Amino acid sequence: MYTAKRGKLYRVIDLPIVGKIESGNDGTVAWERNPGSGVRIVPKEETEQNFFGLDPALAQSWKTQFRLETIGNETVDGKTCFAIRMTPVGVGRPVTLWLDAATGLLVKSITTVHRSDGDITVTQILSDYRDEEGITVPHELEIVSEPPMRIALQEIKINVDLPRDIFELPDDVRALAARESSDHPGR
């Protein structure tokens, strides 16, 4: 996954059974491509759906984009945590976060994600935090949904030089965006 300022994102997940799933945002157009449903332009209201959507600028400006509310204390994986509800100020869906009371690190999140086949609730458990160039980053992520998934990050690089075209729209996405723009002028 690559992210940059002004909402730029490129993410690829390659699953042996499913295949290659890609998503991105060039700062203007958000898109997804997967073997099951093909390529699609992601509507703006969907990219803004929550903290974990396709617009990384939301996470970077969370103080102005979300209203926070402490909703309780819970123990998660043996850690005493504060449960926090983050509700988008504008459009979007709330996400509940569990922050370790001792470290402030994110331990768990639950959010509802809109998909073309219906909304799903996704629980994420984050662990194995390590220092990467002065930033504490989780290296394990467990996604508790159907199908469940565990992701172990082997390497994290921060502030590296990226390929110049990493956030550019792929040709099929650019063609689809142009087609949708001509079908719906003013969008």
N, C-alpha and C positions, 0 to 999 in steps of 0.2 A: 504494500500500500504506500502510495506517495501522496503527500498533501502539501499545499502551498497557500500563501495568502490569497485573499479575494475569492475564497470558496473553491479553489482548484483541488481536484482529487482524481486519482486513478487507483483502482483496487482490482486485484485478480486473485481468485481462489480456484485452485485446480484440484478437484476431487476425483479420485480414481473411478468411482461408480457413476458419478453425475457428469463429469467433464469440467471444462473451463468456464467459470462465471466471472464476468467483468462488469465493472461499473465505473463511472467517471463523471466529472464535472469540469468543464473548461472555464468556469467562472460565470457562464451564462446558460449553457445547456447541460442538464444532467441526463445521464443515459445508463441503461443496463443491457447486457447481452448474456443470455444463457442458452444452453442446448435445448432446454424444454420449451421455452417460449420465444426464442429469437431475440431480436434487438427492439428496444423501445425507448422513447423519450420519456423521462420521468417528469410528471407535472410539478410545477414549483411548490404547490401546496403539499405534495408528498415529500419533496426534498426537505421541507421545513418541519416535517411531522414531529421530530423530537431531536434530542441531543445527539443521537446516533444515526441521524439521517445522512443524506448524500451531500450536505452542505457543511464542510468543516469550519466555515466561518462562524457558524452558530456556536460551536464549542469554544472557539477562540474569543467570542464576545459574550460569554454566558451571563455575565453580571447585568447586562442590559437586555438580554434576550429572554430571560427566564425569571419567574417568581419562585423563590425557594421557601419551603415550609418544613419544619421538623415535625415528623408525624409519630416519632417514638424511638425506643431503643430496642435492639434485638441482638441476639448472639448468632453470628454466622461463622461457621467453621472454627468455633472456639474463641472468636474475637467479639468483644463488646462493640456494637456499632450503633451509630445514629442513623435512623431511617429518614431520608429527605425526599420530599416530592418536589420535582422541578417541573413547573408548568410554563409552557411558552407564553410570552406576553402577547404575541399575535396569534397566528394560525398554528395549530399543531396539537400534539398529544402529550400528556404528562409522562414523565419517567420517574420511577422510584429508585433511589440510590441508597446503598448501605455503605457508610464511611466508617472505617476503623477509628474508634474513639481515641486510641493511643497514637496512631500515626497520621490520620486524616486520609489515608489511601482508600480508593474505591475497592470494595470487596465484592459487591453484588449489584446488579441492576435488573429491573423488570420494566419492560416497555411493551406496548402494543404496536406492531408494525403492519402497515397496510400492504397487502399484496394483491395481485390481480385475481387470485383465487379466494380472497377473503382475508380478514384481519387475523393475525396470530399474536399470541403473547410469547415474548422471548425473555428468558432469564439467562443472564450471563454471570458467571463466577470468575473473578480475576484473582490471580495469585502469582507467586514466584516473582515478586518485585525485586528489581536489581537496578543499580545505578548505571546509566548510559550517558556518558559525557555530562555528568552533573544533573541529569534528569532521572527521576525514579520512574521506571516503566515496568508494567506487568509483562511477564514472559509466557504465562499460561492463561488461556481463556477457555472456559468450558461453556458451551451454549446448550442450555437445557430446553430443547424443543424437539419437534419431530422433523428430521432425525436429529438426535443429539450429536454434538460435535466437540472435540477437544482440540484446541490449537496450541501448539508449543512453538514459540518464536525462537529461532536459532540465532538470528542476527538482527540487530536494530542499529541503524545509522541515522545520525541527526545532523542536519545542516550540511548535507553532501551536495555536490554538483549533480544535478539531474540531467538526463537526456533532454535536449532542447524541445523535443516534440512530445514529451510524455503526457502532457495535458491536452494536446490537440485532439479534436474529434476524429475518430476513425472514419474512413470514407463512407461506409454504410450508415453510420450514425449521422454524418453531415448530410447525406442525401435524404435520410428520413426527416431530419430537422427542417431542411429546406422544403420538403413536401408538406409537412405539417404546418409550417409557417405560411405557405401559399394557400393551404386549405382553410386556415384560420388567421386572416390578416389582423394585425394589432395585438397578437399574443406575444 
